[in-house]
Amino acid sequence: MESPINTSNQHQFLTNLKPKVWEYVNRQLVKKAMEELAHELLLYPKLQFQKNTISQYLLIADNGTSRYEFHAKRYALDHWEVIPDSIVKYENGIATTTLDAVHFIWEFNERLQIPDSLLSTYIEEITSTLYSAAYKYTHESFTSQELISKDFQTIEHAMTEGHPCFIANNGRIGFDASEYLLYAPETHQTFELIWLAGHKRNTTFTAIQGFEYTSLMQKELGAKMLVTFNTKLQKMGLNMEEYLFIPVHPWQWNHKIQQLFAADIIQRDLVVLGTGPDAYSAQQSIRTLYNQTNPKKCYTKTALSILNMGFVRGLSAYYMKSTPAITIWITELLGKDSYLQKTGFTMLQEAATIGYENARYSILGEATIHNKLLAALWRESPHSKIKKNQQLMTMASLLHVDYSGGAFVAEVIRASGLDTADWITRYLQGYLSPLLHCFYQYEVLFMPHGENVIMVLENHIPVKILMKDITEEVIVFDKSIVLPEKVQRLYTEISDTMKVLAIFTDVFDCFFRFMAPILETNLAFAESEFWKLVAACIYEYQDIHPQLRAKFDRYDLFVPEFDRCCLNRLQLKNTKQMLDLAAPIDSLQLVGKLENPIAPYRRELLTVH
């Protein structure tokens, strides 16, 4: 299948790479690198002087001759807000305002300690992130004020930042210029999936009740397309009852399947059927695809073997076998909980999966990327979980700031008619409270970052959250729970300190750390007031559940400090696979401590004072 993007389109993109744009995105990425590398104690900016809340700092490069001066404000959790226009670089004493993010990495690599064998790959990811940023800057269609009234997918595709912590967060190594324009979420393009028929001896389909193979294919493909595909098999002299249909991302087909599965295609263990009837668009998670033709149909998640933010984004045919079983188990565990129902907490079920095993690679072991090339997952559509008067938006949007400086969350709060404190309280009740309950009541943790959470609002007021990735990114700590065989991979045995660190890291450090300064800057809502509301939310939950007092004491969220978990250190250490998936906890980079911003609001301290 040839890409529909022609050379004139590529040229059109190149015209957007103007010097001023490139200078702007480099400055922004240098700013972020300074902030996050200082936060992770890889760089130690030297304080030169302080005036009110803004201070001037100095960074001297490894060569001793390059130095950077800049102004910054410090927030809780050792969060840095560098003022981008204040950054000045001096080379041998000569000042320049032109910044280069790649050179910045080179200049500090002695401290960053990127392995020589991986340095060029990381530099490529930085360059690709700049390339993406230039596109986003040039093609911004809506201000934050305009964006708040747009539909779910317009908001999804308008996001510009990517993961808030990672510096190289839009690498997508593997896309050429044409493929970037077609498959990157910010380009907001649609494309069709390619469908293959996989022989049942190599293909495994699993599903929860209501998503059995025949009914799912009827819903996803429709009767007319099913007849077309089955007729093709029959004309080839093949028994259609011996095959299962597999959706494949066009990039994966062009770059991986045709070549690496050539023998299977020749032997007719795999048969190319053609493109499906629906148009899809990539979500921020890149390999999760939204059905633009019929939004009430399932998300389709496919293997997409590009290198992006520390991993090759394949999809394991082996893990897919257990996904529906995990969905069933976690739904039975949490689905009938009265408190979770009260908060509106809703999981998007990963309802069906399919995977094809290539015998030529299976001997290499399940963990190899070559056994994650041909698989797919169907996840419930968020539109099946909301009422007509409700609006969907990615939680990542709460950190979105447009290029004129307008903050999306500030515009949502203004439009809601609530004061800032009331709105945040509603948000925390819908987001933080159910996460606390899953942790304390069941010792279950999700990965609740901005891209994994979909917010549901009414009249711009948060109502509840929809949780994604409920099978791949969930951990169970309670060893007393008897887990079915296919669910046992969720159990992780770690210390109590590490258990509660998951909340401190994923919620406090990786999301609230960024949200609080945005509220202070754009709504004059003091950062301390934000953390006071977080503390109040936690205490409100604890007061409702006095039977869990022992666990509240055991997993204390009001400790004075907690370990600093450094995500960029992970990526810098191994940009191709930043975690050992067999033992992810052991891979974490913990360096120093962070002062807990809610510790001052411990009730005992408030009583004393």
Helices and strands as residue ranges (DSSP letters): H 7-14, H 19-39, E 46-51, E 54-60, E 66-75, G 76-78, E 79-82, G 84-86, E 88-91, E 94-96, H 101-107, H 109-112, H 116-138, H 144-147, H 152-158, H 177-183, G 185-187, E 191-199, E 203-207, H 213-235, G 240-242, E 243-248, H 250-252, I 253-257, H 258-260, H 262-266, E 270-282, E 288-291, E 299-302, E 307-308, E 311-312, H 317-320, H 323-334, H 338-343, E 346-347, E 350-356, H 359-362, G 369-371, E 375-379, G 382-385, E 391-394, G 395-399, H 408-416, H 420-442, E 444-445, G 450-452, E 453-458, E 461-467, E 475-476, G 485-490, H 496-503, I 504-512, H 513-523, H 527-544, G 546-548, H 549-554, E 561-565, H 567-573, H 584-587, E 590-595, G 599-601, H 603-608
